[in-house]
């Protein structure tokens, strides 16, 4: 079970980083647009932290992406 959680966090982090970079944004840019900290963005991208549904919605709105793209791309 733990492996699945770690794999999920890694996949979400990779997807988030790719979407952010496609917009040519820094982590600070995304953090500002989503109303979260840059460290939180870094933690999500590095798979160190799982974002809440509330934060996932804020991030996907900032990126103008679909939540499912961030979570499962």
Secondary structure, DSSP 4 states (H G I P E B T S, - for coil): -HHHHHHHHHHHHHHHHHHHHHTT--HHHHHHHHTS-HHHHHHHHTTSSPPPHHHHHHHHHHHT--HHHHHH-
